[in-house]
Amino acid sequence: CYIDTCPGQGTWVLRHGGIWLNVINWDQVLFGTDARLGQPAPGYHDKVFLVKSLVGMGGHFDKTEAVMSGNAVRLLRRHGVKI
């Protein structure tokens, strides 16, 4: 599942995600960005806040850490990458 949470068009999902936010399996969602962490692109507000808002709209605040990094680590380990 790929969810665009960048400013502008990406925040659309925060306003209009509706029921889909409740049916997503948050253990299979990966966070990605084209901006370097620590050096956000102009207009790119707090990435973690956007993800927390999105995950929380489905009532799954406990999955924020998984979406931000845990799911990716688990996936990479499953494919033999040592992390």
Secondary structure, 3 states (H helix, E strand, C coil): CCCCCCCHHHHHHHHHCCCHHHHCCHHHCCCCCCCECCECCCCCCCHHHHHHHHHHHCCCHHHHHHHHHHHHHHHHHHCCCCC
